Amino acid sequence: MTAVINSMGSVVKSLESTLKAGNLQRMSETMDQLVNMEVEAEIMEVSVRLQQVTRHTVALKRNEKVDDQDELGRRSLSELKALG
C-alpha cells in the first residue's frame, strides 16, 4: 500500500506539471495512470479481504472437525457403556 501512496504522489506531481504546461495529451495519460493505480489499490484491498475470509473459513472448518471428533468420541463412549 505504501508503494501505491508513493506512486500517487508522483502522479499528482506529474499532473501539476502538465496542467502548468497545458499539455492535454500528457494530462490524459497521467489521469489514466491515476485510474490504473486506483484499480490496483482496489484489487489489493479485495485480495487482503479474501485472505481474511479464507483464514476465517479454515479456522471454522478446523473447529467443525474438532467438534465432529468430540461428538464421535461421545457417541462411541455411550455405545461402549451401553454394551458393558
N, C-alpha and C positions, 0 to 999 in steps of 0.2 A: 504494500500500500504506500510505503514511503516513496518508492520509485515512481508511482503514479503522481503523487503530490509534487515531486521534484520535476517531473516531466510537464505537469500542468503549468508550473511556474515558468518554465522555458517557453511553452507555447504562448502564455499570456504576454511575455516579453516580446516574442516574435510578432504577435498580433498588434501590440502597441507600435512597433516599428513600421509594420505595414500600413497601419492607419495613418501614421505621420507621413509616410511616403505616398499614400494614396494608391498603392498597388492592389487593385481589386483581385487580380488573379492569385497573387500570393496570399491575400486575405482569405480568399475562398479555400485555398489549400490548408491554411492554418486552422480555419474553422473545421475542416474535415478531420484534421489531426485531433482536435479537441473532442469531436464527436466519437472518434475511434477510441480515444482514451476513456471516455465516459462508458462506452460499451465494455471495454476491457475491465474497468473497475466493477461494473455490474456483474460481469462473468466471475470475477474473483470473489465477490460477495456471495453469489449463488453457490460457488464451489465450497466456500467455507461453511455455509449453512447446510449444504448437502453432507459434508463430512460430519457435522454435528449430529444431524439426523441419523446418519449411518451408525455413528458411535452409540447413540441412544438406543437404536433398534437392536444392535448387537448386545448391548447390556441387558435389554429386556428379554431377548432370546436366551441369554445365559441364565437369567433369573427364572424363566419359564422351565428350562431344563432342570435346574436345581429343584424347583417346586414339583415337577413331574417325578423326579427321582425320590424326593421325600414322600410323595403320595404313594409311589410304588412300594417303597420300603414299609410304609404304614400298612398298606394292604397285605403285603407278604407276611408281616408280623401278625396281623389279625388272623390271617388264614392259618398260620402255624399254631397260634393259640387255640383256634377252633379245633384243630386236629388233635392237639395234645392233651 
